[in-house]
Amino acid sequence: MIQKENFFQKFVKHKMATVAFMIIAAEVIIVFLGPVLFELDQYFMDSSSLAGPPSSAHLLGTDDIGRDIFARMLYGGRISLAVGVCSTLISFIIGIPLGLCAGYFKGKIEFLVMRGVDIFQSFPGLIMILVLVAIFGSSVFSMIIMIGVMGWIQPAKIVYGATLSVCEKDFVESARSMGASHATILIRHILPNVLSPVWILIAFRVSGAIIMESSLSFLGAGIKPPQASWGNIINAAQNATVLATQPWIWLPAGIVLFVTIICINLIGEGVRDALDPKMKR
């Protein structure tokens, strides 16, 4: 189990991770409270300012049909962050039990789970999700489900490997000899001892899911306009005129996406160093 005081003391010592955490916390607050505080509407079109540059009326300018870029950035952030967090949650809900069962029971369960891992790994994730999008559509809900389901492999493999190691420990054998049920051994004795690498993986999975959603939206296969996401805002850069002469339309979303991914990965490194100092670089 994570010793909270010790963990937070070590995490704070990682200066870059601490700064990254503060940036992400501020971003989440702005993204979810900003539209309410500033009464922003991502769908409102200002016909007097088409592809207008930043001004007092529109902080980050407007797009080619007069929609406020700042408003769309905030609403798009809600979508991108929600997809990242919720799809990661689904990946771990699927992956952790499968990894535990494969490592503990072995035999047929181990064979089925690991062959499932091999099958999923044999398909490129982006291509597979593009196929699923073509079948099931590209709503926010379907994107969360598809990215989540395609992301269970890493958690399952990490928990599987850790479970194999923990099952050899004396305290597990003692629990078996005392007549503890399989569920009790898995939940009370094994699960708490395999969670450290899982905590480390969470941040990297969130950033990977955000990149996946943004890539799909940039390609036009993800979240569809008029609903905003950072990926479909950047999609405007595919137009050479917008790319060269109207950077305010796509550049802010690109910068925020870049900073968000870097910060989440830095938080992941901070968690890794706090939980396992031997891995510190």
C-alpha positions as CSV (number, residue, x, y, z in Angstrom):
1,M,0.0,0.0,0.0
2,I,1.1,3.6,-0.6
3,Q,2.2,5.4,2.5
4,K,0.6,8.8,1.9
5,E,2.9,11.0,3.9
6,N,6.0,9.4,2.6
7,F,4.7,9.4,-1.0
8,F,3.7,13.1,-1.0
9,Q,7.0,14.1,0.6
10,K,8.9,12.3,-2.2
11,F,6.6,13.6,-4.9
12,V,7.0,17.3,-3.9
13,K,10.8,16.9,-4.1
14,H,10.3,16.3,-7.8
15,K,10.1,20.0,-8.7
16,M,9.0,19.5,-12.4
17,A,6.3,17.1,-11.4
18,T,5.0,19.5,-8.7
19,V,4.9,22.4,-11.2
20,A,3.2,20.1,-13.7
21,F,0.6,19.1,-11.2
22,M,-0.2,22.7,-10.4
23,I,-0.6,23.5,-14.1
24,I,-2.9,20.6,-14.7
25,A,-5.0,21.5,-11.6
26,A,-5.3,25.1,-12.8
27,E,-6.2,23.9,-16.3
28,V,-9.0,21.6,-14.9
29,I,-10.4,24.5,-12.8
30,I,-10.4,26.9,-15.8
31,V,-11.8,24.4,-18.2
32,F,-14.7,23.3,-16.1
33,L,-15.5,26.7,-14.3
34,G,-14.4,29.1,-17.0
35,P,-17.5,28.7,-19.3
36,V,-19.8,29.2,-16.4
37,L,-17.9,32.2,-14.9
38,F,-17.5,34.0,-18.3
39,E,-20.9,32.9,-19.7
40,L,-19.2,31.4,-22.9
41,D,-21.1,29.6,-25.6
42,Q,-19.0,27.4,-28.0
43,Y,-21.8,27.4,-30.6
44,F,-22.4,31.2,-30.8
45,M,-21.4,32.7,-34.2
46,D,-20.5,36.3,-34.4
47,S,-21.2,37.3,-38.0
48,S,-19.4,40.6,-37.6
49,S,-16.1,38.8,-36.9
50,L,-15.3,35.9,-39.3
51,A,-11.8,34.5,-38.7
52,G,-11.1,37.7,-36.7
53,P,-7.8,38.0,-34.8
54,P,-7.7,38.3,-31.0
55,S,-9.5,41.3,-29.6
56,S,-11.2,42.6,-26.5
57,A,-14.5,41.0,-27.6
58,H,-12.8,37.6,-28.5
59,L,-9.7,36.9,-26.4
60,L,-8.2,34.4,-28.8
61,G,-10.1,35.5,-31.9
62,T,-12.7,33.7,-33.9
63,D,-12.8,30.9,-36.5
64,D,-14.0,31.0,-40.1
65,I,-17.7,31.0,-39.1
66,G,-17.3,33.5,-36.2
67,R,-17.2,31.1,-33.2
68,D,-15.1,32.2,-30.2
69,I,-11.8,30.3,-30.1
70,F,-11.4,30.8,-26.3
71,A,-14.9,29.3,-25.6
72,R,-14.2,26.4,-27.9
73,M,-10.9,25.8,-26.2
74,L,-12.5,25.5,-22.8
75,Y,-15.3,23.3,-24.0
76,G,-12.9,21.2,-26.1
77,G,-10.7,20.8,-23.0
78,R,-13.6,19.3,-21.1
79,I,-14.0,16.7,-23.9
80,S,-10.3,15.9,-24.3
81,L,-9.7,15.6,-20.5
82,A,-12.9,13.6,-20.0
83,V,-12.0,11.1,-22.8
84,G,-8.5,10.8,-21.3
85,V,-9.5,10.1,-17.7
86,C,-12.7,8.0,-18.4
87,S,-11.1,5.8,-21.0
88,T,-8.1,5.2,-18.8
89,L,-10.5,4.2,-16.0
90,I,-12.2,1.7,-18.3
91,S,-8.8,0.3,-19.4
92,F,-7.8,-0.4,-15.8
93,I,-11.2,-1.8,-14.8
94,I,-10.8,-4.4,-17.5
95,G,-7.0,-4.9,-17.3
96,I,-6.5,-5.2,-13.6
97,P,-8.9,-8.1,-12.9
98,L,-7.7,-10.0,-16.0
99,G,-4.1,-9.6,-15.0
100,L,-4.8,-10.7,-11.5
101,C,-6.7,-13.8,-12.5
102,A,-4.2,-14.8,-15.2
103,G,-1.3,-14.5,-12.8
104,Y,-3.0,-16.2,-9.8
105,F,-5.0,-19.0,-11.4
106,K,-2.7,-19.7,-14.3
107,G,-3.8,-22.6,-16.5
108,K,-6.6,-22.0,-18.9
109,I,-7.4,-18.5,-17.6
110,E,-3.7,-17.5,-18.1
111,F,-3.7,-18.9,-21.6
112,L,-6.9,-17.2,-22.6
113,V,-5.9,-13.8,-21.2
114,M,-2.4,-13.8,-22.7
115,R,-3.7,-14.9,-26.1
116,G,-6.2,-12.1,-25.9
117,V,-3.2,-9.7,-25.2
118,D,-1.4,-11.2,-28.2
119,I,-4.5,-10.7,-30.5
120,F,-5.0,-7.1,-29.4
121,Q,-1.4,-6.3,-29.8
122,S,-1.3,-7.6,-33.3
123,F,-3.7,-4.8,-34.5
124,P,-2.4,-1.2,-34.7
125,G,-4.5,0.7,-32.1
126,L,-5.3,3.7,-34.3
127,I,-6.3,1.6,-37.3
128,M,-8.5,-0.6,-35.1
129,I,-10.3,2.5,-33.5
130,L,-10.8,4.0,-37.0
131,V,-12.6,0.8,-38.0
132,L,-14.7,0.8,-34.8
133,V,-15.5,4.5,-35.4
134,A,-16.8,3.6,-38.9
135,I,-19.1,1.0,-37.3
136,F,-20.3,2.6,-34.1
137,G,-19.9,6.4,-34.8
138,S,-17.8,9.0,-33.1
139,S,-19.8,10.3,-30.1
140,V,-18.0,11.2,-26.9
141,F,-19.4,8.1,-25.2
142,S,-18.3,5.8,-28.0
143,M,-14.8,7.3,-28.1
144,I,-14.4,6.8,-24.4
145,I,-15.5,3.1,-24.7
146,M,-13.4,2.4,-27.8
147,I,-10.2,3.9,-26.5
148,G,-10.8,2.4,-23.1
149,V,-11.3,-1.1,-24.4
150,M,-8.3,-0.9,-26.7
151,G,-6.1,0.3,-23.7
152,W,-6.5,-2.7,-21.3
153,I,-3.4,-4.5,-22.6
154,Q,-0.7,-2.6,-20.6
155,P,-2.5,-2.7,-17.2
156,A,-3.2,-6.4,-17.7
157,K,0.4,-7.3,-18.6
158,I,1.9,-5.3,-15.7
159,V,-0.5,-6.7,-13.1
160,Y,0.0,-10.2,-14.5
161,G,3.8,-10.0,-14.1
162,A,3.5,-8.5,-10.6
163,T,1.0,-11.1,-9.6
164,L,3.3,-13.9,-10.7
165,S,6.0,-12.5,-8.4
166,V,3.7,-11.8,-5.4
167,C,2.1,-15.3,-5.6
168,E,5.5,-16.8,-4.6
169,K,5.7,-14.8,-1.4
170,D,5.4,-16.5,2.0
171,F,2.4,-14.4,3.1
172,V,0.3,-15.7,0.2
173,E,1.2,-19.3,1.0
174,S,0.3,-18.6,4.7
175,A,-3.1,-17.2,3.7
176,R,-3.7,-20.3,1.6
177,S,-2.8,-22.7,4.4
178,M,-5.1,-20.8,6.7
179,G,-8.0,-21.6,4.4
180,A,-8.5,-18.1,2.9
181,S,-10.7,-18.0,-0.2
182,H,-9.3,-17.1,-3.6
183,A,-11.2,-13.8,-3.5
184,T,-9.7,-12.9,-0.1
185,I,-6.2,-13.7,-1.2
186,L,-6.6,-11.7,-4.4
187,I,-8.2,-8.6,-2.9
188,R,-6.5,-8.4,0.6
189,H,-3.1,-9.9,-0.1
190,I,-2.1,-9.7,-3.7
191,L,-3.9,-6.6,-5.1
192,P,-2.4,-4.1,-2.7
193,N,1.1,-5.4,-3.5
194,V,0.7,-5.1,-7.3
195,L,-0.7,-1.5,-7.4
196,S,2.6,0.5,-7.4
197,P,3.3,0.0,-11.1
198,V,-0.4,0.6,-11.8
199,W,-0.3,4.0,-10.2
200,I,2.8,4.8,-12.3
201,L,1.0,3.8,-15.5
202,I,-2.1,5.8,-14.9
203,A,-0.7,9.2,-15.9
204,F,0.9,7.8,-19.1
205,R,-2.3,6.1,-20.1
206,V,-4.3,9.3,-19.6
207,S,-1.9,11.3,-21.9
208,G,-1.9,8.5,-24.4
209,A,-5.7,8.5,-24.5
210,I,-5.8,12.3,-25.0
211,I,-3.4,12.0,-27.8
212,M,-5.5,9.2,-29.4
213,E,-8.7,11.3,-29.2
214,S,-6.9,14.4,-30.6
215,S,-5.4,12.4,-33.4
216,L,-8.7,10.9,-34.4
217,S,-10.4,14.4,-34.2
218,F,-7.7,16.0,-36.2
219,L,-8.2,13.3,-38.9
220,G,-11.9,14.0,-38.9
221,A,-12.8,10.6,-37.4
222,G,-13.2,11.7,-33.8
223,I,-15.4,14.3,-32.1
224,K,-17.4,16.0,-34.9
225,P,-18.0,19.8,-35.1
226,P,-19.9,21.8,-34.0
227,Q,-18.9,20.1,-30.7
228,A,-15.4,21.1,-29.8
229,S,-12.3,19.1,-28.9
230,W,-8.7,20.2,-29.0
231,G,-8.1,17.8,-31.9
232,N,-10.9,19.1,-34.2
233,I,-9.9,22.7,-33.4
234,I,-6.4,21.9,-34.7
235,N,-8.0,20.3,-37.7
236,A,-8.4,23.8,-39.1
237,A,-4.6,23.8,-39.7
238,Q,-5.1,21.4,-42.6
239,N,-6.2,24.5,-44.6
240,A,-3.0,26.1,-46.0
241,T,-4.4,29.6,-45.7
242,V,-5.4,29.1,-42.0
243,L,-2.1,27.5,-41.3
244,A,-0.1,30.4,-42.7
245,T,-2.2,33.5,-42.1
246,Q,-4.6,32.7,-39.2
247,P,-2.5,31.0,-36.5
248,W,-4.9,32.1,-33.7
249,I,-7.4,29.5,-35.0
250,W,-5.3,26.4,-34.4
251,L,-2.1,27.4,-32.5
252,P,-3.7,28.0,-29.0
253,A,-5.2,24.5,-29.0
254,G,-1.9,23.0,-30.2
255,I,0.0,24.7,-27.4
256,V,-2.5,23.7,-24.7
257,L,-2.5,20.1,-25.9
258,F,1.3,20.0,-26.0
259,V,1.6,21.5,-22.5
260,T,-1.1,19.2,-21.1
261,I,0.6,16.0,-22.4
262,I,4.1,17.1,-21.2
263,C,2.6,18.0,-17.7
264,I,0.8,14.7,-17.4
265,N,3.9,12.7,-18.3
266,L,5.9,14.7,-15.8
267,I,3.4,13.9,-13.1
268,G,3.8,10.2,-14.1
269,E,7.5,10.5,-13.7
270,G,7.1,12.1,-10.3
271,V,4.8,9.3,-9.2
272,R,7.3,6.7,-10.5
273,D,10.2,8.3,-8.6
274,A,8.2,8.6,-5.4
275,L,7.0,5.0,-5.5
276,D,10.3,3.5,-6.7
277,P,13.3,5.7,-6.0
278,K,15.6,3.1,-7.7
279,M,14.1,4.1,-11.0
280,K,14.9,7.8,-10.5
281,R,17.1,9.2,-13.3
